[in-house]
């Protein structure tokens, strides 16, 4: 399996999801507070998939 760096857009979306997940965990935000773990997991999974699939 050849790994490649994700595109900038994909990387920034994953970082945004991760930051929202962390903010939802440490700051009382009613909109994302309940799904903070899933946002963080989704951001990490997006980075893993983008690294494994070329051109994502």
C-alpha positions as CSV (number, residue, x, y, z in Angstrom):
1,X,0.0,0.0,0.0
2,X,1.4,3.4,-1.1
3,X,0.6,6.2,1.3
4,X,0.4,9.8,0.1
5,X,-0.1,13.2,1.7
6,X,-3.7,14.4,1.7
7,X,-4.7,17.5,-0.2
8,X,-4.7,20.8,1.6
9,X,-8.5,21.1,1.6
10,X,-8.9,17.6,3.1
11,X,-6.3,18.3,5.7
12,X,-8.0,21.6,6.8
13,X,-11.4,20.0,7.0
14,X,-9.9,17.3,9.2
15,X,-8.2,19.9,11.4
16,X,-11.5,21.9,11.7
17,X,-13.4,18.7,12.7
18,X,-10.7,17.9,15.3
19,X,-10.7,21.4,16.7
20,X,-14.5,21.5,16.9
21,X,-14.4,18.1,18.7
22,X,-11.9,19.4,21.2
23,X,-13.8,22.6,21.8
24,X,-17.0,20.7,22.3
25,X,-15.3,18.6,25.0
26,X,-13.6,21.4,27.0
27,X,-16.0,24.3,26.4
28,X,-19.7,24.1,27.1
29,X,-21.1,24.5,23.5
30,X,-24.7,23.2,23.3
31,X,-24.6,22.6,19.5
32,X,-21.6,20.3,19.4
33,X,-21.2,19.3,23.0
34,X,-22.9,15.9,22.6
35,X,-21.1,14.9,19.5
36,X,-17.5,16.2,20.3
37,X,-16.1,12.6,20.4
38,X,-17.6,11.8,17.0
39,X,-16.3,15.0,15.4
40,X,-12.8,14.2,16.7
41,X,-13.0,10.6,15.5
42,X,-14.4,11.7,12.1
43,X,-11.5,14.2,11.6
44,X,-8.9,11.5,12.5
45,X,-10.6,8.9,10.2
46,X,-10.7,11.5,7.4
47,X,-6.9,11.9,7.7
48,X,-6.4,8.2,7.7
49,X,-8.5,7.6,4.6
50,X,-7.0,10.6,2.8
51,X,-3.6,9.2,3.4
52,X,-4.5,5.8,2.2
53,X,-6.3,6.9,-1.0
54,X,-4.4,8.8,-3.6
55,X,-5.8,12.1,-4.7
56,X,-8.2,12.7,-1.7
